[in-house]
Amino acid sequence: MLHSRPLKKINLFFLICCFAITANASYIFIPMDESQSNHLKAYGIAYYAIERDVKVDWLLNYVGGSFMIKHHTQIENECNIRGVSYNIIADAQSTQILQSIASPEVNQDVVRLEKAPKIAIYSPKNKQPWDDAVTMALTYAEIPYEVVYDEEVLTNLLPKYDWLHLHHEDFTGQYGKFYASFKNASWYKEQKQEYEKLARKLGFEKVSQAKLAVAKKIKSFVAGGGFLFAMCSATDSYDIALAAEGIDICGAMFDGDGMDSDIDSKLDYSKTLAFKDFNLVKNPNQYEFSTIDATQKRRINHKIDFFTLFDFSAKWDPVPTMLCQNHMQIIGGFMGQTTAFKNEYIKSDVLIMGETKATNEARYIHGELGNGTWTFYGGHDPEDYQHKVGDPKTDLSLHPNSPAYRLILNNILFPAAKKKKLKT
């Protein structure tokens, strides 16, 4: 009886120590399969953690591409605040997960997310009558970004960033080829005036010349180790601008003089990132840039318009595996000025990651240039099948589990990834 009180103190101290050890050894496991209540904000949690120097393990092909993070109360609180599903697991459980993933018999792997990429969005300062899917995704996921445009690019500010996004930009100097439909619209007139004013300020006679200079700077950014992600018309118009260097491909209504003759024979496809052998659409009243895009000739009902993600080897091809992480492999299609890329115009060294086989078109492609990489994603808004100029922007709180938007956010985290060596 004389020793009962000290014994209770020892037991209490032992329990506290055990609890502390358990707490320190626990992990936050964020599932990314159908059980996840908010896939898009889960990416924001991963970014939130690495931004605070907390390492994140991205479990490729494991429960939909889940995240495992060392337990911190602050991160757990953020999961609760943002409505992200998670479980607290013990160190033994995390070890068991890693060991099962390391087995050569399973198509799974782990990459370590260590450094939060600094993100830039290439976008004009004036408001445009359409929305940017990537900007909406980043805002909803609560991932920070900065906006840059021609001045920042041409004054060599891109090296400050790890990742650059281009959306619905026309790098050819034809103002999106909106002339036939919107030449009398106030926004079109104002945009044309602003672009011309900016081009002159930067020392160029024409907008097409300024855009080519920007395109070449972006290409240097990628070659130097940057990550480029483009959607909609910023994909094909970018490559067209590079191929058309030194050629006037703009009609008089765009730049004040006529286009060169026989322009298709003068295109230099060796300068492009993704596309080859395409011809340009020379009619200024036609809402299309070239034969690359499949939009005008697609014959598929929107109810059955899907594309399929390819299945890559996680251990041997971790890059495309990362970029294709999803809880669904068949993704609902969506249109844009550039909807999809005809396979016959894609270079042989380009990796196709998602395609609509029935129409022989690619929707999601990837490639390397020097020390960097680029990804092109066809379409405008993943949750608005045919988003039109002036339509209200999509409310992503209504689409928190969008598999098509997940592909955008995979690209956001990609620069943070470092292959983790696992013991079998």
PADRENDO-609413 format. One record per residue (C-alpha): residue number from 0; residue in one letter; chain; x, y, z. Coordinates in nm, 2 decimals. Example, Ala and Ser with C-alpha at 12.3 -4.5 7.8 and 13.67 -1.06 7.14 Angstrom:
residues 2
   nr  rest  kette       x       y       z
    0     A      A    1.23   -0.45    0.78
    1     S      A    1.37   -0.11    0.71
This chain:
residues 424
   nr  rest  kette       x       y       z
    0     M      A    0.00    0.00    0.00
    1     L      A    0.29    0.23    0.08
    2     H      A    0.41    0.20   -0.29
    3     S      A    0.07    0.24   -0.47
    4     R      A    0.08    0.61   -0.52
    5     P      A    0.44    0.62   -0.68
    6     L      A    0.34    0.32   -0.89
    7     K      A    0.04    0.51   -1.03
    8     K      A    0.26    0.80   -1.11
    9     I      A    0.50    0.57   -1.29
   10     N      A    0.22    0.41   -1.49
   11     L      A    0.07    0.75   -1.58
   12     F      A    0.42    0.87   -1.69
   13     F      A    0.46    0.55   -1.90
   14     L      A    0.12    0.60   -2.07
   15     I      A    0.20    0.97   -2.15
   16     C      A    0.53    0.86   -2.30
   17     C      A    0.37    0.59   -2.51
   18     F      A    0.10    0.84   -2.63
   19     A      A    0.38    1.09   -2.72
   20     I      A    0.57    0.82   -2.91
   21     T      A    0.26    0.71   -3.09
   22     A      A    0.16    1.06   -3.18
   23     N      A    0.51    1.14   -3.31
   24     A      A    0.51    0.82   -3.52
   25     S      A    0.16    0.87   -3.67
   26     Y      A    0.08    0.98   -4.03
   27     I      A   -0.21    1.16   -4.20
   28     F      A   -0.33    0.93   -4.48
   29     I      A   -0.53    1.11   -4.75
   30     P      A   -0.71    0.86   -4.97
   31     M      A   -0.77    0.96   -5.33
   32     D      A   -1.02    0.70   -5.44
   33     E      A   -1.40    0.73   -5.44
   34     S      A   -1.40    0.76   -5.07
   35     Q      A   -1.24    1.11   -5.08
   36     S      A   -1.49    1.39   -5.02
   37     N      A   -1.29    1.66   -5.19
   38     H      A   -1.02    1.55   -5.43
   39     L      A   -0.93    1.90   -5.55
   40     K      A   -0.87    2.04   -5.21
   41     A      A   -0.66    1.74   -5.12
   42     Y      A   -0.40    1.86   -5.36
   43     G      A   -0.41    2.19   -5.17
   44     I      A   -0.34    2.01   -4.85
   45     A      A   -0.03    1.84   -5.01
   46     Y      A    0.09    2.18   -5.13
   47     Y      A    0.02    2.33   -4.79
   48     A      A    0.24    2.07   -4.62
   49     I      A    0.54    2.10   -4.85
   50     E      A    0.52    2.48   -4.84
   51     R      A    0.58    2.44   -4.47
   52     D      A    0.88    2.20   -4.52
   53     V      A    0.67    1.89   -4.43
   54     K      A    0.75    1.62   -4.67
   55     V      A    0.47    1.44   -4.85
   56     D      A    0.47    1.09   -4.99
   57     W      A    0.26    1.06   -5.30
   58     L      A    0.16    0.69   -5.33
   59     L      A    0.13    0.63   -5.70
   60     N      A   -0.16    0.40   -5.80
   61     Y      A   -0.23    0.33   -5.43
   62     V      A   -0.59    0.40   -5.34
   63     G      A   -0.63    0.65   -5.63
   64     G      A   -0.29    0.82   -5.59
   65     S      A   -0.31    0.89   -5.21
   66     F      A   -0.10    1.12   -5.00
   67     M      A    0.08    1.02   -4.67
   68     I      A    0.21    1.30   -4.45
   69     K      A    0.38    1.29   -4.11
   70     H      A    0.12    1.39   -3.86
   71     H      A    0.10    1.76   -3.76
   72     T      A   -0.20    1.90   -3.58
   73     Q      A   -0.19    2.21   -3.81
   74     I      A   -0.22    1.99   -4.12
   75     E      A   -0.49    1.78   -3.96
   76     N      A   -0.68    2.10   -3.88
   77     E      A   -0.65    2.22   -4.24
   78     C      A   -0.80    1.89   -4.36
   79     N      A   -1.10    1.94   -4.14
   80     I      A   -1.14    2.31   -4.24
   81     R      A   -1.12    2.23   -4.61
   82     G      A   -1.34    1.92   -4.60
   83     V      A   -1.07    1.68   -4.70
   84     S      A   -1.11    1.31   -4.60
   85     Y      A   -0.82    1.16   -4.41
   86     N      A   -0.72    0.89   -4.16
   87     I      A   -0.46    0.89   -3.89
   88     I      A   -0.25    0.58   -3.92
   89     A      A    0.03    0.45   -3.70
   90     D      A    0.40    0.42   -3.80
   91     A      A    0.36    0.05   -3.84
   92     Q      A    0.07    0.09   -4.08
   93     S      A    0.27    0.34   -4.29
   94     T      A    0.56    0.10   -4.30
   95     Q      A    0.33   -0.18   -4.41
   96     I      A    0.19    0.04   -4.69
   97     L      A    0.54    0.13   -4.82
   98     Q      A    0.65   -0.23   -4.81
   99     S      A    0.35   -0.35   -5.01
  100     I      A    0.40   -0.07   -5.26
  101     A      A    0.77   -0.17   -5.30
  102     S      A    0.68   -0.52   -5.41
  103     P      A    0.79   -0.57   -5.78
  104     E      A    0.46   -0.75   -5.84
  105     V      A    0.24   -0.44   -5.80
  106     N      A    0.22   -0.14   -6.03
  107     Q      A    0.27    0.11   -5.75
  108     D      A    0.55    0.34   -5.63
  109     V      A    0.62    0.63   -5.40
  110     V      A    0.75    0.98   -5.49
  111     R      A    0.85    1.23   -5.23
  112     L      A    0.71    1.58   -5.26
  113     E      A    0.97    1.81   -5.10
  114     K      A    0.97    2.16   -5.24
  115     A      A    0.67    2.37   -5.32
  116     P      A    0.69    2.48   -5.68
  117     K      A    0.66    2.85   -5.75
  118     I      A    0.37    2.89   -6.00
  119     A      A    0.31    3.15   -6.27
  120     I      A    0.00    3.20   -6.48
  121     Y      A    0.05    3.36   -6.82
  122     S      A   -0.25    3.59   -6.85
  123     P      A   -0.32    3.95   -6.96
  124     K      A   -0.39    4.21   -6.70
  125     N      A   -0.72    4.32   -6.85
  126     K      A   -1.03    4.11   -6.79
  127     Q      A   -1.12    3.86   -7.06
  128     P      A   -1.47    3.73   -7.15
  129     W      A   -1.37    3.37   -7.06
  130     D      A   -1.23    3.19   -6.76
  131     D      A   -0.91    2.99   -6.70
  132     A      A   -0.96    2.64   -6.57
  133     V      A   -0.61    2.63   -6.41
  134     T      A   -0.66    2.96   -6.23
  135     M      A   -1.00    2.83   -6.10
  136     A      A   -0.85    2.50   -5.99
  137     L      A   -0.56    2.67   -5.80
  138     T      A   -0.79    2.92   -5.64
  139     Y      A   -1.03    2.64   -5.53
  140     A      A   -0.75    2.42   -5.41
  141     E      A   -0.60    2.72   -5.22
  142     I      A   -0.26    2.69   -5.40
  143     P      A   -0.08    3.03   -5.45
  144     Y      A    0.02    3.16   -5.79
  145     E      A    0.14    3.48   -5.95
  146     V      A    0.03    3.63   -6.28
  147     V      A    0.28    3.72   -6.55
  148     Y      A    0.25    3.84   -6.91
  149     D      A    0.46    3.96   -7.20
  150     E      A    0.65    4.22   -7.01
  151     E      A    0.75    3.98   -6.73
  152     V      A    0.85    3.71   -6.98
  153     L      A    1.05    3.94   -7.21
  154     T      A    1.24    4.10   -6.91
  155     N      A    1.36    3.75   -6.81
  156     L      A    1.15    3.69   -6.50
  157     L      A    1.04    3.34   -6.58
  158     P      A    1.35    3.18   -6.41
  159     K      A    1.20    3.29   -6.08
  160     Y      A    0.93    3.03   -6.13
  161     D      A    0.92    2.65   -6.15
  162     W      A    0.59    2.61   -6.33
  163     L      A    0.42    2.81   -6.60
  164     H      A    0.07    2.78   -6.73
  165     L      A   -0.07    2.91   -7.06
  166     H      A   -0.44    2.92   -7.12
  167     H      A   -0.65    3.03   -7.42
  168     E      A   -0.38    3.25   -7.55
  169     D      A   -0.32    3.31   -7.93
  170     F      A    0.05    3.32   -7.99
  171     T      A    0.00    3.38   -8.37
  172     G      A   -0.11    3.74   -8.34
  173     Q      A   -0.46    3.67   -8.48
  174     Y      A   -0.65    3.77   -8.16
  175     G      A   -0.79    3.42   -8.12
  176     K      A   -0.94    3.43   -8.46
  177     F      A   -1.26    3.58   -8.31
  178     Y      A   -1.28    3.83   -8.60
  179     A      A   -1.59    3.69   -8.77
  180     S      A   -1.80    3.66   -8.45
  181     F      A   -1.67    3.94   -8.23
  182     K      A   -1.50    4.21   -8.44
  183     N      A   -1.77    4.46   -8.33
  184     A      A   -1.77    4.36   -7.97
  185     S      A   -1.62    4.62   -7.73
  186     W      A   -1.41    4.36   -7.55
  187     Y      A   -1.25    4.25   -7.88
  188     K      A   -1.17    4.61   -7.99
  189     E      A   -1.03    4.69   -7.65
  190     Q      A   -0.82    4.37   -7.64
  191     K      A   -0.68    4.44   -7.99
  192     Q      A   -0.58    4.80   -7.89
  193     E      A   -0.42    4.68   -7.56
  194     Y      A   -0.22    4.41   -7.74
  195     E      A   -0.10    4.65   -8.01
  196     K      A   -0.01    4.91   -7.75
  197     L      A    0.19    4.66   -7.54
  198     A      A    0.37    4.53   -7.85
  199     R      A    0.49    4.88   -7.94
  200     K      A    0.59    4.94   -7.58
  201     L      A    0.81    4.63   -7.60
  202     G      A    0.97    4.74   -7.92
  203     F      A    0.77    4.54   -8.18
  204     E      A    0.58    4.67   -8.49
  205     K      A    0.33    4.38   -8.47
  206     V      A    0.16    4.17   -8.21
  207     S      A    0.26    3.86   -8.39
  208     Q      A    0.63    3.96   -8.35
  209     A      A    0.59    4.02   -7.98
  210     K      A    0.41    3.69   -7.93
  211     L      A    0.68    3.50   -8.12
  212     A      A    0.94    3.66   -7.89
  213     V      A    0.74    3.55   -7.59
  214     A      A    0.70    3.20   -7.72
  215     K      A    1.08    3.17   -7.77
  216     K      A    1.14    3.29   -7.42
  217     I      A    0.90    3.03   -7.29
  218     K      A    1.08    2.76   -7.49
  219     S      A    1.41    2.86   -7.33
  220     F      A    1.24    2.85   -6.99
  221     V      A    1.14    2.49   -7.05
  222     A      A    1.48    2.39   -7.20
  223     G      A    1.64    2.53   -6.89
  224     G      A    1.45    2.31   -6.66
  225     G      A    1.10    2.47   -6.63
  226     F      A    0.77    2.30   -6.64
  227     L      A    0.51    2.42   -6.89
  228     F      A    0.14    2.33   -6.89
  229     A      A   -0.09    2.46   -7.16
  230     M      A   -0.46    2.42   -7.24
  231     C      A   -0.70    2.50   -7.52
  232     S      A   -0.56    2.73   -7.79
  233     A      A   -0.24    2.80   -7.61
  234     T      A   -0.13    2.45   -7.72
  235     D      A   -0.15    2.45   -8.10
  236     S      A   -0.12    2.83   -8.14
  237     Y      A    0.21    2.81   -7.94
  238     D      A    0.36    2.56   -8.18
  239     I      A    0.23    2.74   -8.48
  240     A      A    0.40    3.06   -8.38
  241     L      A    0.73    2.88   -8.34
  242     A      A    0.70    2.70   -8.67
  243     A      A    0.60    3.03   -8.85
  244     E      A    0.90    3.23   -8.73
  245     G      A    0.99    3.48   -9.01
  246     I      A    0.66    3.42   -9.20
  247     D      A    0.36    3.66   -9.20
  248     I      A    0.06    3.43   -9.14
  249     C      A   -0.18    3.71   -9.04
  250     G      A   -0.44    3.86   -9.26
  251     A      A   -0.47    4.24   -9.31
  252     M      A   -0.75    4.27   -9.05
  253     F      A   -0.50    4.15   -8.78
  254     D      A   -0.18    4.33   -8.86
  255     G      A   -0.25    4.58   -9.14
  256     D      A   -0.10    4.39   -9.43
  257     G      A   -0.16    4.06   -9.61
  258     M      A   -0.01    3.73   -9.53
  259     D      A    0.28    3.57   -9.72
  260     S      A    0.21    3.34  -10.01
  261     D      A    0.25    2.96   -9.98
  262     I      A    0.30    2.98   -9.61
  263     D      A    0.25    2.60   -9.54
  264     S      A    0.56    2.51   -9.74
  265     K      A    0.76    2.76   -9.53
  266     L      A    0.67    2.63   -9.18
  267     D      A    0.96    2.48   -8.98
  268     Y      A    0.83    2.19   -8.77
  269     S      A    1.17    2.13   -8.62
  270     K      A    1.11    2.43   -8.39
  271     T      A    0.79    2.30   -8.24
  272     L      A    0.74    2.11   -7.92
  273     A      A    0.46    1.87   -8.01
  274     F      A    0.33    1.90   -8.36
  275     K      A    0.45    1.83   -8.72
  276     D      A    0.33    1.84   -9.08
  277     F      A    0.02    2.05   -9.01
  278     N      A   -0.13    2.31   -9.25
  279     L      A   -0.27    2.65   -9.14
  280     V      A   -0.63    2.76   -9.18
  281     K      A   -0.58    3.08   -9.39
  282     N      A   -0.94    3.20   -9.38
  283     P      A   -0.95    3.48   -9.12
  284     N      A   -1.32    3.43   -9.07
  285     Q      A   -1.28    3.06   -8.97
  286     Y      A   -1.25    3.00   -8.60
  287     E      A   -0.96    2.76   -8.63
  288     F      A   -0.58    2.79   -8.65
  289     S      A   -0.47    2.47   -8.83
  290     T      A   -0.53    2.11   -8.91
  291     I      A   -0.39    2.01   -8.57
  292     D      A   -0.72    2.06   -8.38
  293     A      A   -1.00    1.81   -8.42
  294     T      A   -1.28    2.04   -8.31
  295     Q      A   -1.44    2.14   -8.64
  296     K      A   -1.46    1.79   -8.78
  297     R      A   -1.54    1.59   -8.47
  298     R      A   -1.85    1.36   -8.51
  299     I      A   -1.92    1.24   -8.17
  300     N      A   -2.22    1.28   -7.94
  301     H      A   -2.14    1.47   -7.62
  302     K      A   -2.31    1.20   -7.42
  303     I      A   -2.04    0.95   -7.53
  304     D      A   -1.75    1.19   -7.56
  305     F      A   -1.49    1.04   -7.33
  306     F      A   -1.11    0.99   -7.33
  307     T      A   -0.91    0.71   -7.17
  308     L      A   -0.60    0.76   -6.96
  309     F      A   -0.31    0.53   -7.04
  310     D      A   -0.18    0.29   -6.77
  311     F      A    0.19    0.34   -6.72
  312     S      A    0.44    0.15   -6.51
  313     A      A    0.48    0.33   -6.18
  314     K      A    0.82    0.19   -6.11
  315     W      A    0.96    0.24   -6.46
  316     D      A    0.76    0.54   -6.59
  317     P      A    0.69    0.75   -6.28
  318     V      A    0.65    1.08   -6.47
  319     P      A    0.34    0.99   -6.68
  320     T      A    0.22    0.78   -6.39
  321     M      A    0.21    1.09   -6.17
  322     L      A    0.05    1.30   -6.44
  323     C      A   -0.23    1.04   -6.48
  324     Q      A   -0.31    0.98   -6.11
  325     N      A   -0.69    0.95   -6.08
  326     H      A   -0.98    0.77   -5.93
  327     M      A   -1.12    0.72   -6.28
  328     Q      A   -0.95    0.61   -6.59
  329     I      A   -1.23    0.71   -6.84
  330     I      A   -1.27    1.09   -6.83
  331     G      A   -1.56    1.29   -6.96
  332     G      A   -1.46    1.50   -7.27
  333     F      A   -1.50    1.87   -7.30
  334     M      A   -1.46    2.11   -7.58
  335     G      A   -1.25    2.43   -7.64
  336     Q      A   -1.12    2.63   -7.93
  337     T      A   -0.86    2.35   -7.94
  338     T      A   -1.04    2.04   -7.82
  339     A      A   -0.81    1.75   -7.92
  340     F      A   -0.51    1.68   -8.12
  341     K      A   -0.52    1.47   -8.44
  342     N      A   -0.28    1.19   -8.39
  343     E      A   -0.13    1.22   -8.74
  344     Y      A    0.01    1.56   -8.65
  345     I      A    0.18    1.46   -8.32
  346     K      A    0.56    1.41   -8.33
  347     S      A    0.68    1.05   -8.27
  348     D      A    0.87    1.13   -7.95
  349     V      A    0.56    1.29   -7.78
  350     L      A    0.40    1.07   -7.51
  351     I      A    0.02    1.04   -7.55
  352     M      A   -0.13    1.00   -7.20
  353     G      A   -0.50    1.02   -7.28
  354     E      A   -0.69    0.96   -7.61
  355     T      A   -1.03    0.92   -7.77
  356     K      A   -0.96    0.61   -7.97
  357     A      A   -1.28    0.62   -8.17
  358     T      A   -1.19    0.95   -8.33
  359     N      A   -0.81    0.89   -8.35
  360     E      A   -0.73    1.20   -8.14
  361     A      A   -0.52    1.27   -7.83
  362     R      A   -0.65    1.48   -7.54
  363     Y      A   -0.35    1.48   -7.30
  364     I      A    0.01    1.47   -7.42
  365     H      A    0.36    1.52   -7.27
  366     G      A    0.71    1.57   -7.38
  367     E      A    1.06    1.68   -7.28
  368     L      A    1.28    1.97   -7.40
  369     G      A    1.63    2.00   -7.27
  370     N      A    1.61    1.98   -6.89
  371     G      A    1.24    2.06   -6.87
  372     T      A    0.91    1.92   -6.96
  373     W      A    0.58    2.03   -7.11
  374     T      A    0.22    1.90   -7.10
  375     F      A   -0.06    1.99   -7.34
  376     Y      A   -0.43    1.93   -7.24
  377     G      A   -0.70    1.98   -7.49
  378     G      A   -1.03    2.16   -7.41
  379     H      A   -1.13    2.47   -7.22
  380     D      A   -1.33    2.39   -6.90
  381     P      A   -1.33    2.02   -6.78
  382     E      A   -1.67    2.06   -6.61
  383     D      A   -1.85    2.27   -6.88
  384     Y      A   -1.87    2.06   -7.20
  385     Q      A   -1.90    2.36   -7.44
  386     H      A   -1.80    2.67   -7.26
  387     K      A   -1.88    2.98   -7.47
  388     V      A   -1.75    3.33   -7.47
  389     G      A   -1.93    3.52   -7.19
  390     D      A   -2.06    3.21   -7.01
  391     P      A   -2.04    3.23   -6.63
  392     K      A   -1.74    3.05   -6.48
  393     T      A   -1.78    2.71   -6.33
  394     D      A   -1.83    2.68   -5.95
  395     L      A   -1.58    2.41   -5.85
  396     S      A   -1.75    2.36   -5.52
  397     L      A   -2.01    2.17   -5.72
  398     H      A   -1.73    1.95   -5.87
  399     P      A   -1.49    1.87   -5.58
  400     N      A   -1.42    1.53   -5.72
  401     S      A   -1.37    1.62   -6.09
  402     P      A   -1.14    1.36   -6.24
  403     A      A   -1.06    1.59   -6.54
  404     Y      A   -0.96    1.88   -6.30
  405     R      A   -0.74    1.63   -6.11
  406     L      A   -0.52    1.60   -6.42
  407     I      A   -0.45    1.98   -6.40
  408     L      A   -0.35    1.95   -6.03
  409     N      A   -0.13    1.64   -6.10
  410     N      A    0.08    1.87   -6.31
  411     I      A    0.09    2.13   -6.03
  412     L      A    0.25    1.89   -5.79
  413     F      A    0.48    1.72   -6.05
  414     P      A    0.77    1.97   -6.01
  415     A      A    0.78    1.90   -5.64
  416     A      A    0.83    1.52   -5.69
  417     K      A    1.14    1.33   -5.62
  418     K      A    1.17    0.95   -5.66
  419     K      A    1.19    0.78   -5.32
  420     K      A    1.39    0.47   -5.29
  421     L      A    1.20    0.19   -5.12
  422     K      A    1.33   -0.12   -4.95
  423     T      A    1.17   -0.44   -5.05
